Structure formats: C-alpha cells, structure tokens
Amino acid sequence: MLYEELRRSIPQLTTLLLGPEEDKTKGNAAGALSNLVRNSDILCEDIVSQGAIQVCQVLPAHFHVLLSASSGF
C-alpha cells in the first residue's frame, strides 16, 4: 500500500526539521509532511509520534503549512 511506503519517510523528514539544515530545507520537509496528510489522515499519528508537529510549533511561522494541514487531528 502507498501509505505504508510513505510512512518510512516520516523519520527522515522529521530529522531534517530538527537538524541544522537551512530554512529552505526545513520548509521543504514541512511541506512534504503536509502533503502526506493532505488527502488522508492515515499518517497523522505517525507524524505526531515522531515529534514533527511539536518541532513545527517552535520553528518560524512559514511552517504553518504542516500545522494547518493536520489541524483536524
């Protein structure tokens, strides 16, 4: 199933959000996580459990995309 394959990317994307990468890289990682929950909430729990939501809450405002995409969770 597609979501099972996509689930494997969540830890790497979260690592990019936590790491010393440039803001553009962090923004792209946040956007990718946002895309994972845009059409289904199947991966929301995985994203939250990896700490991506908490990370995004303390990062600059341009990461609001991820937060707004999963606001129903």
PDB file with one MODEL, atoms N, CA, C and O in Angstrom:
MODEL        1
ATOM      1  N   MET A   1       0.841  -1.187   0.000  1.00  0.00           N
ATOM      2  CA  MET A   1       0.000   0.000   0.000  1.00  0.00           C
ATOM      3  C   MET A   1       0.885   1.250   0.000  1.00  0.00           C
ATOM      4  O   MET A   1       1.962   1.262   0.596  1.00  0.00           O
ATOM      5  N   LEU A   2       0.425   2.271  -0.660  1.00  0.00           N
ATOM      6  CA  LEU A   2       1.199   3.501  -0.813  1.00  0.00           C
ATOM      7  C   LEU A   2       1.543   4.140   0.526  1.00  0.00           C
ATOM      8  O   LEU A   2       2.684   4.552   0.737  1.00  0.00           O
ATOM      9  N   TYR A   3       0.586   4.227   1.422  1.00  0.00           N
ATOM     10  CA  TYR A   3       0.838   4.900   2.695  1.00  0.00           C
ATOM     11  C   TYR A   3       1.873   4.164   3.536  1.00  0.00           C
ATOM     12  O   TYR A   3       2.613   4.791   4.294  1.00  0.00           O
ATOM     13  N   GLU A   4       1.932   2.851   3.411  1.00  0.00           N
ATOM     14  CA  GLU A   4       2.964   2.099   4.126  1.00  0.00           C
ATOM     15  C   GLU A   4       4.347   2.481   3.615  1.00  0.00           C
ATOM     16  O   GLU A   4       5.289   2.590   4.400  1.00  0.00           O
ATOM     17  N   GLU A   5       4.475   2.680   2.325  1.00  0.00           N
ATOM     18  CA  GLU A   5       5.751   3.114   1.743  1.00  0.00           C
ATOM     19  C   GLU A   5       6.090   4.539   2.182  1.00  0.00           C
ATOM     20  O   GLU A   5       7.233   4.832   2.531  1.00  0.00           O
ATOM     21  N   LEU A   6       5.097   5.413   2.163  1.00  0.00           N
ATOM     22  CA  LEU A   6       5.323   6.805   2.543  1.00  0.00           C
ATOM     23  C   LEU A   6       5.651   6.952   4.028  1.00  0.00           C
ATOM     24  O   LEU A   6       6.392   7.855   4.414  1.00  0.00           O
ATOM     25  N   ARG A   7       5.109   6.081   4.846  1.00  0.00           N
ATOM     26  CA  ARG A   7       5.347   6.116   6.294  1.00  0.00           C
ATOM     27  C   ARG A   7       6.847   6.090   6.610  1.00  0.00           C
ATOM     28  O   ARG A   7       7.289   6.696   7.586  1.00  0.00           O
ATOM     29  N   ARG A   8       7.610   5.399   5.796  1.00  0.00           N
ATOM     30  CA  ARG A   8       9.059   5.273   6.032  1.00  0.00           C
ATOM     31  C   ARG A   8       9.792   6.601   5.894  1.00  0.00           C
ATOM     32  O   ARG A   8      10.905   6.737   6.401  1.00  0.00           O
ATOM     33  N   SER A   9       9.206   7.568   5.232  1.00  0.00           N
ATOM     34  CA  SER A   9       9.873   8.862   5.042  1.00  0.00           C
ATOM     35  C   SER A   9       9.712   9.802   6.237  1.00  0.00           C
ATOM     36  O   SER A   9      10.450  10.780   6.355  1.00  0.00           O
ATOM     37  N   ILE A  10       8.770   9.521   7.109  1.00  0.00           N
ATOM     38  CA  ILE A  10       8.474  10.444   8.215  1.00  0.00           C
ATOM     39  C   ILE A  10       9.662  10.664   9.145  1.00  0.00           C
ATOM     40  O   ILE A  10       9.943  11.816   9.477  1.00  0.00           O
ATOM     41  N   PRO A  11      10.379   9.625   9.587  1.00  0.00           N
ATOM     42  CA  PRO A  11      11.537   9.887  10.458  1.00  0.00           C
ATOM     43  C   PRO A  11      12.611  10.750   9.791  1.00  0.00           C
ATOM     44  O   PRO A  11      13.195  11.618  10.439  1.00  0.00           O
ATOM     45  N   GLN A  12      12.873  10.518   8.509  1.00  0.00           N
ATOM     46  CA  GLN A  12      13.885  11.303   7.814  1.00  0.00           C
ATOM     47  C   GLN A  12      13.452  12.762   7.668  1.00  0.00           C
ATOM     48  O   GLN A  12      14.259  13.674   7.844  1.00  0.00           O
ATOM     49  N   LEU A  13      12.191  12.975   7.348  1.00  0.00           N
ATOM     50  CA  LEU A  13      11.695  14.343   7.219  1.00  0.00           C
ATOM     51  C   LEU A  13      11.718  15.068   8.563  1.00  0.00           C
ATOM     52  O   LEU A  13      12.035  16.255   8.624  1.00  0.00           O
ATOM     53  N   THR A  14      11.385  14.362   9.629  1.00  0.00           N
ATOM     54  CA  THR A  14      11.430  14.958  10.965  1.00  0.00           C
ATOM     55  C   THR A  14      12.868  15.293  11.346  1.00  0.00           C
ATOM     56  O   THR A  14      13.122  16.325  11.966  1.00  0.00           O
ATOM     57  N   THR A  15      13.803  14.430  10.980  1.00  0.00           N
ATOM     58  CA  THR A  15      15.217  14.691  11.248  1.00  0.00           C
ATOM     59  C   THR A  15      15.671  15.975  10.551  1.00  0.00           C
ATOM     60  O   THR A  15      16.441  16.753  11.113  1.00  0.00           O
ATOM     61  N   LEU A  16      15.192  16.187   9.337  1.00  0.00           N
ATOM     62  CA  LEU A  16      15.534  17.429   8.632  1.00  0.00           C
ATOM     63  C   LEU A  16      14.993  18.646   9.372  1.00  0.00           C
ATOM     64  O   LEU A  16      15.653  19.684   9.423  1.00  0.00           O
ATOM     65  N   LEU A  17      13.803  18.530   9.944  1.00  0.00           N
ATOM     66  CA  LEU A  17      13.242  19.635  10.715  1.00  0.00           C
ATOM     67  C   LEU A  17      14.052  19.917  11.977  1.00  0.00           C
ATOM     68  O   LEU A  17      14.175  21.072  12.386  1.00  0.00           O
ATOM     69  N   LEU A  18      14.600  18.883  12.594  1.00  0.00           N
ATOM     70  CA  LEU A  18      15.359  19.031  13.840  1.00  0.00           C
ATOM     71  C   LEU A  18      16.812  19.429  13.614  1.00  0.00           C
ATOM     72  O   LEU A  18      17.446  20.001  14.501  1.00  0.00           O
ATOM     73  N   GLY A  19      17.336  19.129  12.441  1.00  0.00           N
ATOM     74  CA  GLY A  19      18.758  19.313  12.177  1.00  0.00           C
ATOM     75  C   GLY A  19      19.148  20.749  11.867  1.00  0.00           C
ATOM     76  O   GLY A  19      18.326  21.665  11.908  1.00  0.00           O
ATOM     77  N   PRO A  20      20.420  20.914  11.558  1.00  0.00           N
ATOM     78  CA  PRO A  20      20.971  22.250  11.304  1.00  0.00           C
ATOM     79  C   PRO A  20      20.789  22.723   9.858  1.00  0.00           C
ATOM     80  O   PRO A  20      21.495  23.626   9.410  1.00  0.00           O
ATOM     81  N   GLU A  21      19.862  22.129   9.140  1.00  0.00           N
ATOM     82  CA  GLU A  21      19.667  22.466   7.740  1.00  0.00           C
ATOM     83  C   GLU A  21      19.165  23.902   7.562  1.00  0.00           C
ATOM     84  O   GLU A  21      18.678  24.534   8.499  1.00  0.00           O
ATOM     85  N   GLU A  22      19.301  24.385   6.343  1.00  0.00           N
ATOM     86  CA  GLU A  22      18.827  25.729   6.013  1.00  0.00           C
ATOM     87  C   GLU A  22      17.305  25.795   6.138  1.00  0.00           C
ATOM     88  O   GLU A  22      16.616  24.776   6.082  1.00  0.00           O
ATOM     89  N   ASP A  23      16.802  27.005   6.306  1.00  0.00           N
ATOM     90  CA  ASP A  23      15.357  27.202   6.421  1.00  0.00           C
ATOM     91  C   ASP A  23      14.608  26.650   5.211  1.00  0.00           C
ATOM     92  O   ASP A  23      13.511  26.110   5.349  1.00  0.00           O
ATOM     93  N   LYS A  24      15.200  26.786   4.029  1.00  0.00           N
ATOM     94  CA  LYS A  24      14.539  26.286   2.822  1.00  0.00           C
ATOM     95  C   LYS A  24      14.375  24.767   2.894  1.00  0.00           C
ATOM     96  O   LYS A  24      13.326  24.240   2.524  1.00  0.00           O
ATOM     97  N   THR A  25      15.395  24.069   3.363  1.00  0.00           N
ATOM     98  CA  THR A  25      15.318  22.613   3.503  1.00  0.00           C
ATOM     99  C   THR A  25      14.265  22.237   4.533  1.00  0.00           C
ATOM    100  O   THR A  25      13.485  21.308   4.322  1.00  0.00           O
ATOM    101  N   LYS A  26      14.245  22.956   5.644  1.00  0.00           N
ATOM    102  CA  LYS A  26      13.252  22.685   6.676  1.00  0.00           C
ATOM    103  C   LYS A  26      11.845  22.964   6.154  1.00  0.00           C
ATOM    104  O   LYS A  26      10.907  22.228   6.461  1.00  0.00           O
ATOM    105  N   GLY A  27      11.703  24.014   5.374  1.00  0.00           N
ATOM    106  CA  GLY A  27      10.408  24.327   4.774  1.00  0.00           C
ATOM    107  C   GLY A  27       9.953  23.248   3.815  1.00  0.00           C
ATOM    108  O   GLY A  27       8.774  22.896   3.774  1.00  0.00           O
ATOM    109  N   ASN A  28      10.898  22.720   3.040  1.00  0.00           N
ATOM    110  CA  ASN A  28      10.558  21.630   2.122  1.00  0.00           C
ATOM    111  C   ASN A  28      10.155  20.368   2.875  1.00  0.00           C
ATOM    112  O   ASN A  28       9.232  19.663   2.466  1.00  0.00           O
ATOM    113  N   ALA A  29      10.845  20.085   3.974  1.00  0.00           N
ATOM    114  CA  ALA A  29      10.489  18.915   4.779  1.00  0.00           C
ATOM    115  C   ALA A  29       9.101  19.095   5.384  1.00  0.00           C
ATOM    116  O   ALA A  29       8.304  18.157   5.397  1.00  0.00           O
ATOM    117  N   ALA A  30       8.813  20.280   5.880  1.00  0.00           N
ATOM    118  CA  ALA A  30       7.482  20.555   6.434  1.00  0.00           C
ATOM    119  C   ALA A  30       6.414  20.433   5.349  1.00  0.00           C
ATOM    120  O   ALA A  30       5.330  19.903   5.595  1.00  0.00           O
ATOM    121  N   GLY A  31       6.718  20.918   4.168  1.00  0.00           N
ATOM    122  CA  GLY A  31       5.783  20.804   3.051  1.00  0.00           C
ATOM    123  C   GLY A  31       5.535  19.358   2.662  1.00  0.00           C
ATOM    124  O   GLY A  31       4.406  18.972   2.359  1.00  0.00           O
ATOM    125  N   ALA A  32       6.595  18.559   2.672  1.00  0.00           N
ATOM    126  CA  ALA A  32       6.443  17.135   2.345  1.00  0.00           C
ATOM    127  C   ALA A  32       5.568  16.440   3.382  1.00  0.00           C
ATOM    128  O   ALA A  32       4.711  15.630   3.028  1.00  0.00           O
ATOM    129  N   LEU A  33       5.777  16.749   4.660  1.00  0.00           N
ATOM    130  CA  LEU A  33       4.925  16.172   5.705  1.00  0.00           C
ATOM    131  C   LEU A  33       3.484  16.630   5.537  1.00  0.00           C
ATOM    132  O   LEU A  33       2.550  15.858   5.754  1.00  0.00           O
ATOM    133  N   SER A  34       3.310  17.875   5.155  1.00  0.00           N
ATOM    134  CA  SER A  34       1.971  18.394   4.906  1.00  0.00           C
ATOM    135  C   SER A  34       1.287  17.620   3.781  1.00  0.00           C
ATOM    136  O   SER A  34       0.104  17.291   3.868  1.00  0.00           O
ATOM    137  N   ASN A  35       2.038  17.341   2.743  1.00  0.00           N
ATOM    138  CA  ASN A  35       1.475  16.593   1.622  1.00  0.00           C
ATOM    139  C   ASN A  35       1.051  15.186   2.028  1.00  0.00           C
ATOM    140  O   ASN A  35       0.108  14.632   1.463  1.00  0.00           O
ATOM    141  N   LEU A  36       1.746  14.608   3.008  1.00  0.00           N
ATOM    142  CA  LEU A  36       1.394  13.261   3.447  1.00  0.00           C
ATOM    143  C   LEU A  36       0.025  13.197   4.104  1.00  0.00           C
ATOM    144  O   LEU A  36      -0.608  12.141   4.110  1.00  0.00           O
ATOM    145  N   VAL A  37      -0.438  14.307   4.658  1.00  0.00           N
ATOM    146  CA  VAL A  37      -1.741  14.304   5.337  1.00  0.00           C
ATOM    147  C   VAL A  37      -2.814  15.085   4.582  1.00  0.00           C
ATOM    148  O   VAL A  37      -3.940  15.219   5.059  1.00  0.00           O
ATOM    149  N   ARG A  38      -2.471  15.588   3.431  1.00  0.00           N
ATOM    150  CA  ARG A  38      -3.418  16.404   2.672  1.00  0.00           C
ATOM    151  C   ARG A  38      -4.665  15.628   2.249  1.00  0.00           C
ATOM    152  O   ARG A  38      -5.775  16.154   2.331  1.00  0.00           O
ATOM    153  N   ASN A  39      -4.498  14.399   1.803  1.00  0.00           N
ATOM    154  CA  ASN A  39      -5.624  13.630   1.276  1.00  0.00           C
ATOM    155  C   ASN A  39      -6.140  12.560   2.224  1.00  0.00           C
ATOM    156  O   ASN A  39      -7.181  11.956   1.965  1.00  0.00           O
ATOM    157  N   SER A  40      -5.438  12.320   3.305  1.00  0.00           N
ATOM    158  CA  SER A  40      -5.856  11.285   4.240  1.00  0.00           C
ATOM    159  C   SER A  40      -5.188  11.519   5.592  1.00  0.00           C
ATOM    160  O   SER A  40      -4.084  12.058   5.664  1.00  0.00           O
ATOM    161  N   ASP A  41      -5.857  11.116   6.642  1.00  0.00           N
ATOM    162  CA  ASP A  41      -5.277  11.265   7.976  1.00  0.00           C
ATOM    163  C   ASP A  41      -4.566   9.993   8.443  1.00  0.00           C
ATOM    164  O   ASP A  41      -4.219   9.875   9.618  1.00  0.00           O
ATOM    165  N   ILE A  42      -4.351   9.053   7.542  1.00  0.00           N
ATOM    166  CA  ILE A  42      -3.735   7.775   7.890  1.00  0.00           C
ATOM    167  C   ILE A  42      -2.375   7.959   8.564  1.00  0.00           C
ATOM    168  O   ILE A  42      -2.045   7.214   9.487  1.00  0.00           O
ATOM    169  N   LEU A  43      -1.588   8.928   8.125  1.00  0.00           N
ATOM    170  CA  LEU A  43      -0.229   9.103   8.644  1.00  0.00           C
ATOM    171  C   LEU A  43      -0.115  10.155   9.738  1.00  0.00           C
ATOM    172  O   LEU A  43       0.983  10.396  10.239  1.00  0.00           O
ATOM    173  N   CYS A  44      -1.207  10.779  10.116  1.00  0.00           N
ATOM    174  CA  CYS A  44      -1.150  11.834  11.137  1.00  0.00           C
ATOM    175  C   CYS A  44      -0.548  11.338  12.446  1.00  0.00           C
ATOM    176  O   CYS A  44       0.320  11.998  13.018  1.00  0.00           O
ATOM    177  N   GLU A  45      -0.990  10.205  12.914  1.00  0.00           N
ATOM    178  CA  GLU A  45      -0.486   9.679  14.185  1.00  0.00           C
ATOM    179  C   GLU A  45       1.021   9.432  14.121  1.00  0.00           C
ATOM    180  O   GLU A  45       1.741   9.691  15.085  1.00  0.00           O
ATOM    181  N   ASP A  46       1.488   8.930  12.982  1.00  0.00           N
ATOM    182  CA  ASP A  46       2.922   8.693  12.816  1.00  0.00           C
ATOM    183  C   ASP A  46       3.710  10.003  12.846  1.00  0.00           C
ATOM    184  O   ASP A  46       4.785  10.074  13.442  1.00  0.00           O
ATOM    185  N   ILE A  47       3.182  11.020  12.210  1.00  0.00           N
ATOM    186  CA  ILE A  47       3.851  12.318  12.180  1.00  0.00           C
ATOM    187  C   ILE A  47       3.914  12.907  13.581  1.00  0.00           C
ATOM    188  O   ILE A  47       4.953  13.430  13.986  1.00  0.00           O
ATOM    189  N   VAL A  48       2.836  12.831  14.313  1.00  0.00           N
ATOM    190  CA  VAL A  48       2.802  13.349  15.677  1.00  0.00           C
ATOM    191  C   VAL A  48       3.765  12.560  16.562  1.00  0.00           C
ATOM    192  O   VAL A  48       4.500  13.150  17.355  1.00  0.00           O
ATOM    193  N   SER A  49       3.765  11.234  16.434  1.00  0.00           N
ATOM    194  CA  SER A  49       4.618  10.411  17.293  1.00  0.00           C
ATOM    195  C   SER A  49       6.102  10.630  17.019  1.00  0.00           C
ATOM    196  O   SER A  49       6.931  10.390  17.896  1.00  0.00           O
ATOM    197  N   GLN A  50       6.446  11.080  15.821  1.00  0.00           N
ATOM    198  CA  GLN A  50       7.841  11.370  15.504  1.00  0.00           C
ATOM    199  C   GLN A  50       8.274  12.747  16.008  1.00  0.00           C
ATOM    200  O   GLN A  50       9.458  13.079  15.963  1.00  0.00           O
ATOM    201  N   GLY A  51       7.329  13.541  16.481  1.00  0.00           N
ATOM    202  CA  GLY A  51       7.653  14.858  17.020  1.00  0.00           C
ATOM    203  C   GLY A  51       7.619  15.981  16.008  1.00  0.00           C
ATOM    204  O   GLY A  51       8.000  17.108  16.326  1.00  0.00           O
ATOM    205  N   ALA A  52       7.171  15.702  14.797  1.00  0.00           N
ATOM    206  CA  ALA A  52       7.191  16.739  13.765  1.00  0.00           C
ATOM    207  C   ALA A  52       6.270  17.906  14.093  1.00  0.00           C
ATOM    208  O   ALA A  52       6.627  19.056  13.837  1.00  0.00           O
ATOM    209  N   ILE A  53       5.105  17.642  14.648  1.00  0.00           N
ATOM    210  CA  ILE A  53       4.177  18.723  14.970  1.00  0.00           C
ATOM    211  C   ILE A  53       4.778  19.613  16.054  1.00  0.00           C
ATOM    212  O   ILE A  53       4.731  20.838  15.941  1.00  0.00           O
ATOM    213  N   GLN A  54       5.338  19.016  17.096  1.00  0.00           N
ATOM    214  CA  GLN A  54       5.932  19.791  18.168  1.00  0.00           C
ATOM    215  C   GLN A  54       7.102  20.621  17.659  1.00  0.00           C
ATOM    216  O   GLN A  54       7.281  21.768  18.069  1.00  0.00           O
ATOM    217  N   VAL A  55       7.892  20.044  16.770  1.00  0.00           N
ATOM    218  CA  VAL A  55       9.021  20.775  16.189  1.00  0.00           C
ATOM    219  C   VAL A  55       8.517  21.974  15.410  1.00  0.00           C
ATOM    220  O   VAL A  55       9.057  23.073  15.542  1.00  0.00           O
ATOM    221  N   CYS A  56       7.493  21.776  14.605  1.00  0.00           N
ATOM    222  CA  CYS A  56       6.975  22.854  13.777  1.00  0.00           C
ATOM    223  C   CYS A  56       6.369  23.978  14.602  1.00  0.00           C
ATOM    224  O   CYS A  56       6.362  25.129  14.165  1.00  0.00           O
ATOM    225  N   GLN A  57       5.867  23.666  15.776  1.00  0.00           N
ATOM    226  CA  GLN A  57       5.270  24.699  16.608  1.00  0.00           C
ATOM    227  C   GLN A  57       6.311  25.682  17.141  1.00  0.00           C
ATOM    228  O   GLN A  57       5.969  26.813  17.485  1.00  0.00           O
ATOM    229  N   VAL A  58       7.554  25.274  17.211  1.00  0.00           N
ATOM    230  CA  VAL A  58       8.582  26.172  17.728  1.00  0.00           C
ATOM    231  C   VAL A  58       9.458  26.756  16.628  1.00  0.00           C
ATOM    232  O   VAL A  58      10.335  27.572  16.910  1.00  0.00           O
ATOM    233  N   LEU A  59       9.238  26.357  15.393  1.00  0.00           N
ATOM    234  CA  LEU A  59      10.004  26.877  14.269  1.00  0.00           C
ATOM    235  C   LEU A  59       9.310  28.118  13.703  1.00  0.00           C
ATOM    236  O   LEU A  59       8.176  28.422  14.073  1.00  0.00           O
ATOM    237  N   PRO A  60       9.997  28.834  12.800  1.00  0.00           N
ATOM    238  CA  PRO A  60       9.417  30.048  12.226  1.00  0.00           C
ATOM    239  C   PRO A  60       8.033  29.838  11.607  1.00  0.00           C
ATOM    240  O   PRO A  60       7.656  28.718  11.263  1.00  0.00           O
ATOM    241  N   ALA A  61       7.308  30.902  11.475  1.00  0.00           N
ATOM    242  CA  ALA A  61       5.902  30.870  11.058  1.00  0.00           C
ATOM    243  C   ALA A  61       5.677  30.238   9.687  1.00  0.00           C
ATOM    244  O   ALA A  61       4.562  29.792   9.414  1.00  0.00           O
ATOM    245  N   HIS A  62       6.671  30.178   8.820  1.00  0.00           N
ATOM    246  CA  HIS A  62       6.425  29.615   7.487  1.00  0.00           C
ATOM    247  C   HIS A  62       6.199  28.113   7.525  1.00  0.00           C
ATOM    248  O   HIS A  62       5.938  27.514   6.482  1.00  0.00           O
ATOM    249  N   PHE A  63       6.289  27.485   8.687  1.00  0.00           N
ATOM    250  CA  PHE A  63       5.981  26.069   8.814  1.00  0.00           C
ATOM    251  C   PHE A  63       4.512  25.845   9.151  1.00  0.00           C
ATOM    252  O   PHE A  63       4.104  24.718   9.432  1.00  0.00           O
ATOM    253  N   HIS A  64       3.712  26.916   9.124  1.00  0.00           N
ATOM    254  CA  HIS A  64       2.285  26.783   9.432  1.00  0.00           C
ATOM    255  C   HIS A  64       1.581  25.844   8.465  1.00  0.00           C
ATOM    256  O   HIS A  64       0.495  25.353   8.773  1.00  0.00           O
ATOM    257  N   VAL A  65       2.170  25.583   7.304  1.00  0.00           N
ATOM    258  CA  VAL A  65       1.552  24.689   6.316  1.00  0.00           C
ATOM    259  C   VAL A  65       1.305  23.319   6.914  1.00  0.00           C
ATOM    260  O   VAL A  65       0.215  22.767   6.763  1.00  0.00           O
ATOM    261  N   LEU A  66       2.295  22.760   7.590  1.00  0.00           N
ATOM    262  CA  LEU A  66       2.129  21.440   8.193  1.00  0.00           C
ATOM    263  C   LEU A  66       1.076  21.474   9.286  1.00  0.00           C
ATOM    264  O   LEU A  66       0.238  20.577   9.379  1.00  0.00           O
ATOM    265  N   LEU A  67       1.119  22.494  10.102  1.00  0.00           N
ATOM    266  CA  LEU A  67       0.171  22.583  11.203  1.00  0.00           C
ATOM    267  C   LEU A  67      -1.263  22.723  10.702  1.00  0.00           C
ATOM    268  O   LEU A  67      -2.169  22.081  11.233  1.00  0.00           O
ATOM    269  N   SER A  68      -1.474  23.552   9.688  1.00  0.00           N
ATOM    270  CA  SER A  68      -2.831  23.756   9.192  1.00  0.00           C
ATOM    271  C   SER A  68      -3.334  22.526   8.445  1.00  0.00           C
ATOM    272  O   SER A  68      -4.535  22.254   8.456  1.00  0.00           O
ATOM    273  N   ALA A  69      -2.455  21.785   7.804  1.00  0.00           N
ATOM    274  CA  ALA A  69      -2.874  20.591   7.067  1.00  0.00           C
ATOM    275  C   ALA A  69      -3.346  19.484   8.006  1.00  0.00           C
ATOM    276  O   ALA A  69      -4.170  18.651   7.628  1.00  0.00           O
ATOM    277  N   SER A  70      -2.823  19.478   9.225  1.00  0.00           N
ATOM    278  CA  SER A  70      -3.207  18.417  10.148  1.00  0.00           C
ATOM    279  C   SER A  70      -4.012  18.948  11.323  1.00  0.00           C
ATOM    280  O   SER A  70      -4.097  18.296  12.364  1.00  0.00           O
ATOM    281  N   SER A  71      -4.598  20.117  11.164  1.00  0.00           N
ATOM    282  CA  SER A  71      -5.311  20.736  12.281  1.00  0.00           C
ATOM    283  C   SER A  71      -6.533  19.931  12.733  1.00  0.00           C
ATOM    284  O   SER A  71      -7.011  20.122  13.851  1.00  0.00           O
ATOM    285  N   GLY A  72      -7.034  19.053  11.900  1.00  0.00           N
ATOM    286  CA  GLY A  72      -8.162  18.236  12.280  1.00  0.00           C
ATOM    287  C   GLY A  72      -7.789  17.082  13.178  1.00  0.00           C
ATOM    288  O   GLY A  72      -8.672  16.376  13.666  1.00  0.00           O
ATOM    289  N   PHE A  73      -6.504  16.867  13.412  1.00  0.00           N
ATOM    290  CA  PHE A  73      -6.053  15.719  14.216  1.00  0.00           C
ATOM    291  C   PHE A  73      -6.067  16.044  15.675  1.00  0.00           C
ATOM    292  O   PHE A  73      -5.719  15.198  16.499  1.00  0.00           O
TER     293      PHE A  73
ENDMDL
END
